[in-house]
Amino acid sequence: MSDIYCRFCAEPWEHDTLHEFNDYPRRAKLFAQYGCNALMDEGERREPCNSPCIDERVAEASAFLQDDSPHPEEWCGVYDILEMMEELA
């Protein structure tokens, strides 16, 4: 499956990483809320990712997708969103 991206730092993660915690629906909510930190230290971090952002546009598009849908499989369209934004500009 495609990558999902942290809404704070734009770090890519394999969508399947959410399944590694055996609480997929909860982990998806936590990833949308905390970004990378939801997947670090056994998923016990409860503060938003504070890593330096590697691509503001990817982070912004990722946040849009995560806010728009609770379904992580729909968060993989970051580059489609960016392409649409460029066409509208």
HTML snippet that shows the backbone in 3Dmol.js (N, CA, C, O; Angstrom):
<script src="https://3Dmol.org/build/3Dmol-min.js"></script>
<div id="view" style="width:600px;height:400px;position:relative"></div>
<script>
const pdb = `
ATOM      1  N   MET A   1       0.848  -1.184   0.000  1.00  0.00           N
ATOM      2  CA  MET A   1       0.000   0.000   0.000  1.00  0.00           C
ATOM      3  C   MET A   1       0.885   1.236   0.000  1.00  0.00           C
ATOM      4  O   MET A   1       2.075   1.159   0.306  1.00  0.00           O
ATOM      5  N   SER A   2       0.316   2.338  -0.334  1.00  0.00           N
ATOM      6  CA  SER A   2       1.047   3.595  -0.458  1.00  0.00           C
ATOM      7  C   SER A   2       1.386   4.196   0.893  1.00  0.00           C
ATOM      8  O   SER A   2       0.983   3.715   1.952  1.00  0.00           O
ATOM      9  N   ASP A   3       2.145   5.269   0.797  1.00  0.00           N
ATOM     10  CA  ASP A   3       2.546   5.978   2.000  1.00  0.00           C
ATOM     11  C   ASP A   3       1.451   6.901   2.516  1.00  0.00           C
ATOM     12  O   ASP A   3       0.642   7.436   1.758  1.00  0.00           O
ATOM     13  N   ILE A   4       1.458   7.065   3.819  1.00  0.00           N
ATOM     14  CA  ILE A   4       0.713   8.132   4.474  1.00  0.00           C
ATOM     15  C   ILE A   4       1.789   9.040   5.061  1.00  0.00           C
ATOM     16  O   ILE A   4       2.921   8.605   5.273  1.00  0.00           O
ATOM     17  N   TYR A   5       1.444  10.295   5.324  1.00  0.00           N
ATOM     18  CA  TYR A   5       2.451  11.264   5.740  1.00  0.00           C
ATOM     19  C   TYR A   5       2.052  11.930   7.052  1.00  0.00           C
ATOM     20  O   TYR A   5       0.875  12.173   7.319  1.00  0.00           O
ATOM     21  N   CYS A   6       3.053  12.212   7.848  1.00  0.00           N
ATOM     22  CA  CYS A   6       2.840  12.949   9.089  1.00  0.00           C
ATOM     23  C   CYS A   6       2.371  14.362   8.758  1.00  0.00           C
ATOM     24  O   CYS A   6       2.955  15.033   7.908  1.00  0.00           O
ATOM     25  N   ARG A   7       1.331  14.801   9.423  1.00  0.00           N
ATOM     26  CA  ARG A   7       0.774  16.128   9.186  1.00  0.00           C
ATOM     27  C   ARG A   7       1.661  17.239   9.736  1.00  0.00           C
ATOM     28  O   ARG A   7       1.436  18.412   9.435  1.00  0.00           O
ATOM     29  N   PHE A   8       2.648  16.893  10.523  1.00  0.00           N
ATOM     30  CA  PHE A   8       3.531  17.890  11.140  1.00  0.00           C
ATOM     31  C   PHE A   8       4.891  17.992  10.444  1.00  0.00           C
ATOM     32  O   PHE A   8       5.385  19.093  10.201  1.00  0.00           O
ATOM     33  N   CYS A   9       5.487  16.860  10.131  1.00  0.00           N
ATOM     34  CA  CYS A   9       6.833  16.888   9.546  1.00  0.00           C
ATOM     35  C   CYS A   9       6.894  16.351   8.118  1.00  0.00           C
ATOM     36  O   CYS A   9       7.930  16.467   7.463  1.00  0.00           O
ATOM     37  N   ALA A  10       5.805  15.766   7.629  1.00  0.00           N
ATOM     38  CA  ALA A  10       5.705  15.215   6.268  1.00  0.00           C
ATOM     39  C   ALA A  10       6.515  13.938   6.063  1.00  0.00           C
ATOM     40  O   ALA A  10       6.766  13.541   4.925  1.00  0.00           O
ATOM     41  N   GLU A  11       6.921  13.299   7.142  1.00  0.00           N
ATOM     42  CA  GLU A  11       7.638  12.025   7.037  1.00  0.00           C
ATOM     43  C   GLU A  11       6.692  10.963   6.468  1.00  0.00           C
ATOM     44  O   GLU A  11       5.564  10.823   6.942  1.00  0.00           O
ATOM     45  N   PRO A  12       7.146  10.211   5.447  1.00  0.00           N
ATOM     46  CA  PRO A  12       6.294   9.147   4.904  1.00  0.00           C
ATOM     47  C   PRO A  12       6.325   7.892   5.776  1.00  0.00           C
ATOM     48  O   PRO A  12       7.361   7.531   6.333  1.00  0.00           O
ATOM     49  N   TRP A  13       5.189   7.247   5.880  1.00  0.00           N
ATOM     50  CA  TRP A  13       5.046   5.978   6.593  1.00  0.00           C
ATOM     51  C   TRP A  13       4.235   5.038   5.721  1.00  0.00           C
ATOM     52  O   TRP A  13       3.318   5.462   5.018  1.00  0.00           O
ATOM     53  N   GLU A  14       4.576   3.770   5.772  1.00  0.00           N
ATOM     54  CA  GLU A  14       3.754   2.775   5.089  1.00  0.00           C
ATOM     55  C   GLU A  14       2.400   2.703   5.797  1.00  0.00           C
ATOM     56  O   GLU A  14       2.336   2.643   7.025  1.00  0.00           O
ATOM     57  N   HIS A  15       1.346   2.710   5.029  1.00  0.00           N
ATOM     58  CA  HIS A  15      -0.001   2.598   5.594  1.00  0.00           C
ATOM     59  C   HIS A  15      -0.095   1.378   6.511  1.00  0.00           C
ATOM     60  O   HIS A  15      -0.735   1.437   7.561  1.00  0.00           O
ATOM     61  N   ASP A  16       0.531   0.293   6.124  1.00  0.00           N
ATOM     62  CA  ASP A  16       0.442  -0.957   6.897  1.00  0.00           C
ATOM     63  C   ASP A  16       1.056  -0.842   8.294  1.00  0.00           C
ATOM     64  O   ASP A  16       0.793  -1.689   9.148  1.00  0.00           O
ATOM     65  N   THR A  17       1.860   0.180   8.539  1.00  0.00           N
ATOM     66  CA  THR A  17       2.433   0.382   9.870  1.00  0.00           C
ATOM     67  C   THR A  17       1.333   0.528  10.911  1.00  0.00           C
ATOM     68  O   THR A  17       1.511   0.123  12.060  1.00  0.00           O
ATOM     69  N   LEU A  18       0.209   1.097  10.525  1.00  0.00           N
ATOM     70  CA  LEU A  18      -0.914   1.264  11.464  1.00  0.00           C
ATOM     71  C   LEU A  18      -1.421  -0.078  11.980  1.00  0.00           C
ATOM     72  O   LEU A  18      -1.953  -0.159  13.087  1.00  0.00           O
ATOM     73  N   HIS A  19      -1.259  -1.128  11.183  1.00  0.00           N
ATOM     74  CA  HIS A  19      -1.726  -2.466  11.578  1.00  0.00           C
ATOM     75  C   HIS A  19      -0.787  -3.137  12.581  1.00  0.00           C
ATOM     76  O   HIS A  19      -1.182  -4.078  13.270  1.00  0.00           O
ATOM     77  N   GLU A  20       0.436  -2.659  12.661  1.00  0.00           N
ATOM     78  CA  GLU A  20       1.420  -3.313  13.524  1.00  0.00           C
ATOM     79  C   GLU A  20       1.109  -3.168  15.014  1.00  0.00           C
ATOM     80  O   GLU A  20       1.712  -3.859  15.836  1.00  0.00           O
ATOM     81  N   PHE A  21       0.193  -2.297  15.369  1.00  0.00           N
ATOM     82  CA  PHE A  21      -0.129  -2.062  16.775  1.00  0.00           C
ATOM     83  C   PHE A  21      -1.357  -2.846  17.238  1.00  0.00           C
ATOM     84  O   PHE A  21      -1.724  -2.789  18.411  1.00  0.00           O
ATOM     85  N   ASN A  22      -1.983  -3.568  16.327  1.00  0.00           N
ATOM     86  CA  ASN A  22      -3.158  -4.393  16.624  1.00  0.00           C
ATOM     87  C   ASN A  22      -4.328  -3.591  17.199  1.00  0.00           C
ATOM     88  O   ASN A  22      -5.158  -4.128  17.931  1.00  0.00           O
ATOM     89  N   ASP A  23      -4.382  -2.310  16.861  1.00  0.00           N
ATOM     90  CA  ASP A  23      -5.514  -1.459  17.243  1.00  0.00           C
ATOM     91  C   ASP A  23      -5.755  -0.443  16.122  1.00  0.00           C
ATOM     92  O   ASP A  23      -5.837   0.761  16.365  1.00  0.00           O
ATOM     93  N   TYR A  24      -5.865  -0.943  14.913  1.00  0.00           N
ATOM     94  CA  TYR A  24      -5.896  -0.116  13.703  1.00  0.00           C
ATOM     95  C   TYR A  24      -6.796   1.119  13.800  1.00  0.00           C
ATOM     96  O   TYR A  24      -6.310   2.219  13.537  1.00  0.00           O
ATOM     97  N   PRO A  25      -8.077   1.002  14.161  1.00  0.00           N
ATOM     98  CA  PRO A  25      -8.913   2.211  14.209  1.00  0.00           C
ATOM     99  C   PRO A  25      -8.385   3.260  15.200  1.00  0.00           C
ATOM    100  O   PRO A  25      -8.386   4.456  14.906  1.00  0.00           O
ATOM    101  N   ARG A  26      -7.946   2.811  16.342  1.00  0.00           N
ATOM    102  CA  ARG A  26      -7.405   3.732  17.356  1.00  0.00           C
ATOM    103  C   ARG A  26      -6.089   4.333  16.878  1.00  0.00           C
ATOM    104  O   ARG A  26      -5.854   5.531  17.042  1.00  0.00           O
ATOM    105  N   ARG A  27      -5.242   3.513  16.295  1.00  0.00           N
ATOM    106  CA  ARG A  27      -3.936   3.989  15.827  1.00  0.00           C
ATOM    107  C   ARG A  27      -4.106   5.017  14.710  1.00  0.00           C
ATOM    108  O   ARG A  27      -3.350   5.985  14.633  1.00  0.00           O
ATOM    109  N   ALA A  28      -5.092   4.808  13.854  1.00  0.00           N
ATOM    110  CA  ALA A  28      -5.357   5.770  12.788  1.00  0.00           C
ATOM    111  C   ALA A  28      -5.745   7.127  13.371  1.00  0.00           C
ATOM    112  O   ALA A  28      -5.267   8.163  12.910  1.00  0.00           O
ATOM    113  N   LYS A  29      -6.604   7.121  14.374  1.00  0.00           N
ATOM    114  CA  LYS A  29      -6.997   8.377  15.037  1.00  0.00           C
ATOM    115  C   LYS A  29      -5.801   9.051  15.680  1.00  0.00           C
ATOM    116  O   LYS A  29      -5.638  10.268  15.585  1.00  0.00           O
ATOM    117  N   LEU A  30      -4.961   8.256  16.338  1.00  0.00           N
ATOM    118  CA  LEU A  30      -3.778   8.810  16.987  1.00  0.00           C
ATOM    119  C   LEU A  30      -2.798   9.379  15.965  1.00  0.00           C
ATOM    120  O   LEU A  30      -2.190  10.421  16.210  1.00  0.00           O
ATOM    121  N   PHE A  31      -2.636   8.707  14.823  1.00  0.00           N
ATOM    122  CA  PHE A  31      -1.733   9.212  13.789  1.00  0.00           C
ATOM    123  C   PHE A  31      -2.244  10.542  13.245  1.00  0.00           C
ATOM    124  O   PHE A  31      -1.456  11.460  13.014  1.00  0.00           O
ATOM    125  N   ALA A  32      -3.544  10.652  13.040  1.00  0.00           N
ATOM    126  CA  ALA A  32      -4.114  11.910  12.569  1.00  0.00           C
ATOM    127  C   ALA A  32      -3.931  13.019  13.601  1.00  0.00           C
ATOM    128  O   ALA A  32      -3.813  14.191  13.241  1.00  0.00           O
ATOM    129  N   GLN A  33      -3.907  12.657  14.867  1.00  0.00           N
ATOM    130  CA  GLN A  33      -3.776  13.643  15.936  1.00  0.00           C
ATOM    131  C   GLN A  33      -2.321  13.989  16.252  1.00  0.00           C
ATOM    132  O   GLN A  33      -1.990  15.162  16.426  1.00  0.00           O
ATOM    133  N   TYR A  34      -1.446  12.976  16.326  1.00  0.00           N
ATOM    134  CA  TYR A  34      -0.073  13.173  16.787  1.00  0.00           C
ATOM    135  C   TYR A  34       0.993  12.984  15.716  1.00  0.00           C
ATOM    136  O   TYR A  34       2.165  13.264  15.963  1.00  0.00           O
ATOM    137  N   GLY A  35       0.611  12.513  14.532  1.00  0.00           N
ATOM    138  CA  GLY A  35       1.603  12.269  13.486  1.00  0.00           C
ATOM    139  C   GLY A  35       2.543  11.146  13.873  1.00  0.00           C
ATOM    140  O   GLY A  35       2.128  10.140  14.449  1.00  0.00           O
ATOM    141  N   CYS A  36       3.813  11.329  13.551  1.00  0.00           N
ATOM    142  CA  CYS A  36       4.829  10.295  13.800  1.00  0.00           C
ATOM    143  C   CYS A  36       4.823   9.770  15.227  1.00  0.00           C
ATOM    144  O   CYS A  36       5.066   8.585  15.454  1.00  0.00           O
ATOM    145  N   ASN A  37       4.553  10.627  16.174  1.00  0.00           N
ATOM    146  CA  ASN A  37       4.620  10.203  17.573  1.00  0.00           C
ATOM    147  C   ASN A  37       3.636   9.092  17.912  1.00  0.00           C
ATOM    148  O   ASN A  37       3.842   8.368  18.886  1.00  0.00           O
ATOM    149  N   ALA A  38       2.588   8.945  17.139  1.00  0.00           N
ATOM    150  CA  ALA A  38       1.640   7.848  17.363  1.00  0.00           C
ATOM    151  C   ALA A  38       2.256   6.490  17.023  1.00  0.00           C
ATOM    152  O   ALA A  38       1.711   5.445  17.378  1.00  0.00           O
ATOM    153  N   LEU A  39       3.399   6.518  16.329  1.00  0.00           N
ATOM    154  CA  LEU A  39       4.036   5.282  15.892  1.00  0.00           C
ATOM    155  C   LEU A  39       5.392   5.062  16.560  1.00  0.00           C
ATOM    156  O   LEU A  39       6.077   4.085  16.255  1.00  0.00           O
ATOM    157  N   MET A  40       5.782   5.944  17.452  1.00  0.00           N
ATOM    158  CA  MET A  40       7.076   5.855  18.133  1.00  0.00           C
ATOM    159  C   MET A  40       6.907   5.277  19.544  1.00  0.00           C
ATOM    160  O   MET A  40       5.826   5.354  20.129  1.00  0.00           O
ATOM    161  N   ASP A  41       7.979   4.703  20.078  1.00  0.00           N
ATOM    162  CA  ASP A  41       7.988   4.202  21.464  1.00  0.00           C
ATOM    163  C   ASP A  41       6.749   3.365  21.787  1.00  0.00           C
ATOM    164  O   ASP A  41       6.047   3.611  22.767  1.00  0.00           O
ATOM    165  N   GLU A  42       6.507   2.380  20.939  1.00  0.00           N
ATOM    166  CA  GLU A  42       5.344   1.497  21.115  1.00  0.00           C
ATOM    167  C   GLU A  42       4.025   2.256  21.054  1.00  0.00           C
ATOM    168  O   GLU A  42       3.002   1.766  21.531  1.00  0.00           O
ATOM    169  N   GLY A  43       4.046   3.441  20.473  1.00  0.00           N
ATOM    170  CA  GLY A  43       2.824   4.216  20.319  1.00  0.00           C
ATOM    171  C   GLY A  43       2.361   4.912  21.575  1.00  0.00           C
ATOM    172  O   GLY A  43       1.192   5.284  21.682  1.00  0.00           O
ATOM    173  N   GLU A  44       3.253   5.096  22.526  1.00  0.00           N
ATOM    174  CA  GLU A  44       2.862   5.673  23.814  1.00  0.00           C
ATOM    175  C   GLU A  44       3.037   7.190  23.912  1.00  0.00           C
ATOM    176  O   GLU A  44       2.632   7.789  24.909  1.00  0.00           O
ATOM    177  N   ARG A  45       3.629   7.817  22.903  1.00  0.00           N
ATOM    178  CA  ARG A  45       3.799   9.273  22.951  1.00  0.00           C
ATOM    179  C   ARG A  45       2.454   9.955  22.745  1.00  0.00           C
ATOM    180  O   ARG A  45       1.681   9.566  21.870  1.00  0.00           O
ATOM    181  N   ARG A  46       2.183  10.957  23.541  1.00  0.00           N
ATOM    182  CA  ARG A  46       0.896  11.646  23.450  1.00  0.00           C
ATOM    183  C   ARG A  46       1.070  13.149  23.267  1.00  0.00           C
ATOM    184  O   ARG A  46       0.358  13.951  23.871  1.00  0.00           O
ATOM    185  N   GLU A  47       2.026  13.511  22.427  1.00  0.00           N
ATOM    186  CA  GLU A  47       2.190  14.903  22.042  1.00  0.00           C
ATOM    187  C   GLU A  47       2.452  14.914  20.535  1.00  0.00           C
ATOM    188  O   GLU A  47       2.984  13.943  19.998  1.00  0.00           O
ATOM    189  N   PRO A  48       2.093  15.978  19.859  1.00  0.00           N
ATOM    190  CA  PRO A  48       2.298  16.029  18.412  1.00  0.00           C
ATOM    191  C   PRO A  48       3.780  15.928  18.029  1.00  0.00           C
ATOM    192  O   PRO A  48       4.664  16.349  18.775  1.00  0.00           O
ATOM    193  N   CYS A  49       4.012  15.373  16.875  1.00  0.00           N
ATOM    194  CA  CYS A  49       5.364  15.274  16.320  1.00  0.00           C
ATOM    195  C   CYS A  49       5.984  16.669  16.286  1.00  0.00           C
ATOM    196  O   CYS A  49       5.333  17.638  15.896  1.00  0.00           O
ATOM    197  N   ASN A  50       7.237  16.760  16.694  1.00  0.00           N
ATOM    198  CA  ASN A  50       7.932  18.045  16.654  1.00  0.00           C
ATOM    199  C   ASN A  50       9.224  17.958  15.842  1.00  0.00           C
ATOM    200  O   ASN A  50      10.124  18.781  16.008  1.00  0.00           O
ATOM    201  N   SER A  51       9.310  16.968  14.973  1.00  0.00           N
ATOM    202  CA  SER A  51      10.464  16.868  14.081  1.00  0.00           C
ATOM    203  C   SER A  51      10.403  17.998  13.065  1.00  0.00           C
ATOM    204  O   SER A  51       9.314  18.467  12.732  1.00  0.00           O
ATOM    205  N   PRO A  52      11.548  18.442  12.569  1.00  0.00           N
ATOM    206  CA  PRO A  52      11.540  19.496  11.543  1.00  0.00           C
ATOM    207  C   PRO A  52      10.762  19.034  10.307  1.00  0.00           C
ATOM    208  O   PRO A  52      10.888  17.888   9.876  1.00  0.00           O
ATOM    209  N   CYS A  53       9.977  19.920   9.756  1.00  0.00           N
ATOM    210  CA  CYS A  53       9.172  19.590   8.584  1.00  0.00           C
ATOM    211  C   CYS A  53      10.062  19.508   7.344  1.00  0.00           C
ATOM    212  O   CYS A  53      10.854  20.411   7.072  1.00  0.00           O
ATOM    213  N   ILE A  54       9.920  18.419   6.606  1.00  0.00           N
ATOM    214  CA  ILE A  54      10.732  18.234   5.405  1.00  0.00           C
ATOM    215  C   ILE A  54      10.048  18.750   4.145  1.00  0.00           C
ATOM    216  O   ILE A  54      10.705  18.945   3.123  1.00  0.00           O
ATOM    217  N   ASP A  55       8.734  18.973   4.205  1.00  0.00           N
ATOM    218  CA  ASP A  55       8.007  19.515   3.048  1.00  0.00           C
ATOM    219  C   ASP A  55       6.663  20.070   3.525  1.00  0.00           C
ATOM    220  O   ASP A  55       5.721  19.314   3.764  1.00  0.00           O
ATOM    221  N   GLU A  56       6.584  21.378   3.658  1.00  0.00           N
ATOM    222  CA  GLU A  56       5.370  22.032   4.162  1.00  0.00           C
ATOM    223  C   GLU A  56       4.136  21.697   3.326  1.00  0.00           C
ATOM    224  O   GLU A  56       3.047  21.522   3.873  1.00  0.00           O
ATOM    225  N   ARG A  57       4.299  21.606   2.013  1.00  0.00           N
ATOM    226  CA  ARG A  57       3.150  21.315   1.148  1.00  0.00           C
ATOM    227  C   ARG A  57       2.608  19.910   1.395  1.00  0.00           C
ATOM    228  O   ARG A  57       1.394  19.708   1.422  1.00  0.00           O
ATOM    229  N   VAL A  58       3.493  18.950   1.574  1.00  0.00           N
ATOM    230  CA  VAL A  58       3.069  17.569   1.849  1.00  0.00           C
ATOM    231  C   VAL A  58       2.394  17.501   3.219  1.00  0.00           C
ATOM    232  O   VAL A  58       1.376  16.828   3.378  1.00  0.00           O
ATOM    233  N   ALA A  59       2.953  18.190   4.196  1.00  0.00           N
ATOM    234  CA  ALA A  59       2.346  18.206   5.533  1.00  0.00           C
ATOM    235  C   ALA A  59       0.947  18.820   5.475  1.00  0.00           C
ATOM    236  O   ALA A  59       0.016  18.302   6.091  1.00  0.00           O
ATOM    237  N   GLU A  60       0.798  19.915   4.742  1.00  0.00           N
ATOM    238  CA  GLU A  60      -0.504  20.580   4.625  1.00  0.00           C
ATOM    239  C   GLU A  60      -1.517  19.689   3.912  1.00  0.00           C
ATOM    240  O   GLU A  60      -2.663  19.586   4.350  1.00  0.00           O
ATOM    241  N   ALA A  61      -1.110  19.050   2.827  1.00  0.00           N
ATOM    242  CA  ALA A  61      -2.019  18.157   2.094  1.00  0.00           C
ATOM    243  C   ALA A  61      -2.391  16.949   2.946  1.00  0.00           C
ATOM    244  O   ALA A  61      -3.533  16.492   2.918  1.00  0.00           O
ATOM    245  N   SER A  62      -1.436  16.441   3.694  1.00  0.00           N
ATOM    246  CA  SER A  62      -1.701  15.303   4.573  1.00  0.00           C
ATOM    247  C   SER A  62      -2.703  15.677   5.656  1.00  0.00           C
ATOM    248  O   SER A  62      -3.624  14.911   5.942  1.00  0.00           O
ATOM    249  N   ALA A  63      -2.531  16.838   6.255  1.00  0.00           N
ATOM    250  CA  ALA A  63      -3.472  17.306   7.280  1.00  0.00           C
ATOM    251  C   ALA A  63      -4.869  17.440   6.689  1.00  0.00           C
ATOM    252  O   ALA A  63      -5.853  17.076   7.333  1.00  0.00           O
ATOM    253  N   PHE A  64      -4.961  17.958   5.475  1.00  0.00           N
ATOM    254  CA  PHE A  64      -6.257  18.094   4.809  1.00  0.00           C
ATOM    255  C   PHE A  64      -6.925  16.724   4.646  1.00  0.00           C
ATOM    256  O   PHE A  64      -8.101  16.560   4.972  1.00  0.00           O
ATOM    257  N   LEU A  65      -6.174  15.752   4.146  1.00  0.00           N
ATOM    258  CA  LEU A  65      -6.735  14.413   3.941  1.00  0.00           C
ATOM    259  C   LEU A  65      -7.142  13.758   5.258  1.00  0.00           C
ATOM    260  O   LEU A  65      -8.189  13.114   5.334  1.00  0.00           O
ATOM    261  N   GLN A  66      -6.327  13.919   6.283  1.00  0.00           N
ATOM    262  CA  GLN A  66      -6.629  13.306   7.574  1.00  0.00           C
ATOM    263  C   GLN A  66      -7.831  13.971   8.233  1.00  0.00           C
ATOM    264  O   GLN A  66      -8.603  13.305   8.923  1.00  0.00           O
ATOM    265  N   ASP A  67      -7.999  15.263   8.033  1.00  0.00           N
ATOM    266  CA  ASP A  67      -9.158  15.962   8.584  1.00  0.00           C
ATOM    267  C   ASP A  67     -10.432  15.635   7.791  1.00  0.00           C
ATOM    268  O   ASP A  67     -11.537  15.650   8.331  1.00  0.00           O
ATOM    269  N   ASP A  68     -10.250  15.341   6.507  1.00  0.00           N
ATOM    270  CA  ASP A  68     -11.386  15.086   5.621  1.00  0.00           C
ATOM    271  C   ASP A  68     -11.965  13.684   5.769  1.00  0.00           C
ATOM    272  O   ASP A  68     -13.156  13.478   5.532  1.00  0.00           O
ATOM    273  N   SER A  69     -11.136  12.720   6.159  1.00  0.00           N
ATOM    274  CA  SER A  69     -11.588  11.330   6.217  1.00  0.00           C
ATOM    275  C   SER A  69     -10.968  10.591   7.399  1.00  0.00           C
ATOM    276  O   SER A  69      -9.775  10.741   7.662  1.00  0.00           O
ATOM    277  N   PRO A  70     -11.759   9.798   8.113  1.00  0.00           N
ATOM    278  CA  PRO A  70     -11.208   8.987   9.200  1.00  0.00           C
ATOM    279  C   PRO A  70     -10.595   7.678   8.696  1.00  0.00           C
ATOM    280  O   PRO A  70     -10.127   6.866   9.494  1.00  0.00           O
ATOM    281  N   HIS A  71     -10.598   7.470   7.378  1.00  0.00           N
ATOM    282  CA  HIS A  71     -10.128   6.208   6.791  1.00  0.00           C
ATOM    283  C   HIS A  71      -8.716   6.367   6.228  1.00  0.00           C
ATOM    284  O   HIS A  71      -8.540   7.014   5.195  1.00  0.00           O
ATOM    285  N   PRO A  72      -7.707   5.789   6.886  1.00  0.00           N
ATOM    286  CA  PRO A  72      -6.316   5.963   6.462  1.00  0.00           C
ATOM    287  C   PRO A  72      -6.038   5.559   5.016  1.00  0.00           C
ATOM    288  O   PRO A  72      -5.144   6.118   4.381  1.00  0.00           O
ATOM    289  N   GLU A  73      -6.786   4.603   4.493  1.00  0.00           N
ATOM    290  CA  GLU A  73      -6.554   4.214   3.101  1.00  0.00           C
ATOM    291  C   GLU A  73      -6.859   5.374   2.141  1.00  0.00           C
ATOM    292  O   GLU A  73      -6.430   5.355   0.988  1.00  0.00           O
ATOM    293  N   GLU A  74      -7.593   6.370   2.617  1.00  0.00           N
ATOM    294  CA  GLU A  74      -7.890   7.551   1.800  1.00  0.00           C
ATOM    295  C   GLU A  74      -6.859   8.665   2.013  1.00  0.00           C
ATOM    296  O   GLU A  74      -6.955   9.716   1.380  1.00  0.00           O
ATOM    297  N   TRP A  75      -5.889   8.456   2.881  1.00  0.00           N
ATOM    298  CA  TRP A  75      -4.860   9.463   3.147  1.00  0.00           C
ATOM    299  C   TRP A  75      -3.674   9.329   2.207  1.00  0.00           C
ATOM    300  O   TRP A  75      -2.727  10.111   2.296  1.00  0.00           O
ATOM    301  N   CYS A  76      -3.708   8.367   1.324  1.00  0.00           N
ATOM    302  CA  CYS A  76      -2.561   8.092   0.457  1.00  0.00           C
ATOM    303  C   CYS A  76      -2.514   8.995  -0.775  1.00  0.00           C
ATOM    304  O   CYS A  76      -1.582   8.886  -1.572  1.00  0.00           O
ATOM    305  N   GLY A  77      -3.484   9.873  -0.949  1.00  0.00           N
ATOM    306  CA  GLY A  77      -3.553  10.717  -2.137  1.00  0.00           C
ATOM    307  C   GLY A  77      -2.905  12.075  -1.985  1.00  0.00           C
ATOM    308  O   GLY A  77      -3.360  13.040  -2.598  1.00  0.00           O
ATOM    309  N   VAL A  78      -1.865  12.178  -1.192  1.00  0.00           N
ATOM    310  CA  VAL A  78      -1.224  13.472  -0.938  1.00  0.00           C
ATOM    311  C   VAL A  78      -0.777  14.130  -2.237  1.00  0.00           C
ATOM    312  O   VAL A  78      -1.020  15.319  -2.443  1.00  0.00           O
ATOM    313  N   TYR A  79      -0.135  13.383  -3.104  1.00  0.00           N
ATOM    314  CA  TYR A  79       0.377  13.995  -4.327  1.00  0.00           C
ATOM    315  C   TYR A  79      -0.740  14.331  -5.312  1.00  0.00           C
ATOM    316  O   TYR A  79      -0.581  15.229  -6.139  1.00  0.00           O
ATOM    317  N   ASP A  80      -1.862  13.625  -5.235  1.00  0.00           N
ATOM    318  CA  ASP A  80      -3.029  14.005  -6.043  1.00  0.00           C
ATOM    319  C   ASP A  80      -3.561  15.361  -5.588  1.00  0.00           C
ATOM    320  O   ASP A  80      -3.911  16.205  -6.413  1.00  0.00           O
ATOM    321  N   ILE A  81      -3.619  15.566  -4.275  1.00  0.00           N
ATOM    322  CA  ILE A  81      -4.073  16.850  -3.722  1.00  0.00           C
ATOM    323  C   ILE A  81      -3.123  17.970  -4.145  1.00  0.00           C
ATOM    324  O   ILE A  81      -3.567  19.047  -4.543  1.00  0.00           O
ATOM    325  N   LEU A  82      -1.826  17.717  -4.059  1.00  0.00           N
ATOM    326  CA  LEU A  82      -0.844  18.735  -4.442  1.00  0.00           C
ATOM    327  C   LEU A  82      -0.973  19.096  -5.919  1.00  0.00           C
ATOM    328  O   LEU A  82      -0.860  20.265  -6.290  1.00  0.00           O
ATOM    329  N   GLU A  83      -1.206  18.098  -6.752  1.00  0.00           N
ATOM    330  CA  GLU A  83      -1.379  18.344  -8.186  1.00  0.00           C
ATOM    331  C   GLU A  83      -2.629  19.202  -8.440  1.00  0.00           C
ATOM    332  O   GLU A  83      -2.592  20.126  -9.254  1.00  0.00           O
ATOM    333  N   MET A  84      -3.717  18.902  -7.755  1.00  0.00           N
ATOM    334  CA  MET A  84      -4.934  19.691  -7.904  1.00  0.00           C
ATOM    335  C   MET A  84      -4.709  21.127  -7.434  1.00  0.00           C
ATOM    336  O   MET A  84      -5.209  22.066  -8.052  1.00  0.00           O
ATOM    337  N   MET A  85      -3.958  21.302  -6.343  1.00  0.00           N
ATOM    338  CA  MET A  85      -3.685  22.642  -5.826  1.00  0.00           C
ATOM    339  C   MET A  85      -2.870  23.445  -6.851  1.00  0.00           C
ATOM    340  O   MET A  85      -3.105  24.639  -7.035  1.00  0.00           O
ATOM    341  N   GLU A  86      -1.913  22.782  -7.515  1.00  0.00           N
ATOM    342  CA  GLU A  86      -1.113  23.473  -8.524  1.00  0.00           C
ATOM    343  C   GLU A  86      -1.951  23.866  -9.726  1.00  0.00           C
ATOM    344  O   GLU A  86      -1.748  24.939 -10.296  1.00  0.00           O
ATOM    345  N   GLU A  87      -2.894  23.012 -10.123  1.00  0.00           N
ATOM    346  CA  GLU A  87      -3.760  23.321 -11.243  1.00  0.00           C
ATOM    347  C   GLU A  87      -4.673  24.502 -10.944  1.00  0.00           C
ATOM    348  O   GLU A  87      -4.994  25.285 -11.838  1.00  0.00           O
ATOM    349  N   LEU A  88      -5.091  24.630  -9.685  1.00  0.00           N
ATOM    350  CA  LEU A  88      -5.985  25.723  -9.297  1.00  0.00           C
ATOM    351  C   LEU A  88      -5.243  27.055  -9.121  1.00  0.00           C
ATOM    352  O   LEU A  88      -5.850  28.125  -9.161  1.00  0.00           O
ATOM    353  N   ALA A  89      -3.941  26.973  -8.929  1.00  0.00           N
ATOM    354  CA  ALA A  89      -3.153  28.203  -8.678  1.00  0.00           C
ATOM    355  C   ALA A  89      -2.925  29.007  -9.952  1.00  0.00           C
ATOM    356  O   ALA A  89      -2.286  30.059  -9.911  1.00  0.00           O
TER     357      ALA A  89
END
`;
const viewer = $3Dmol.createViewer("view");
viewer.addModel(pdb, "pdb");
viewer.setStyle({}, {cartoon: {color: "spectrum"}});
viewer.zoomTo();
viewer.render();
</script>
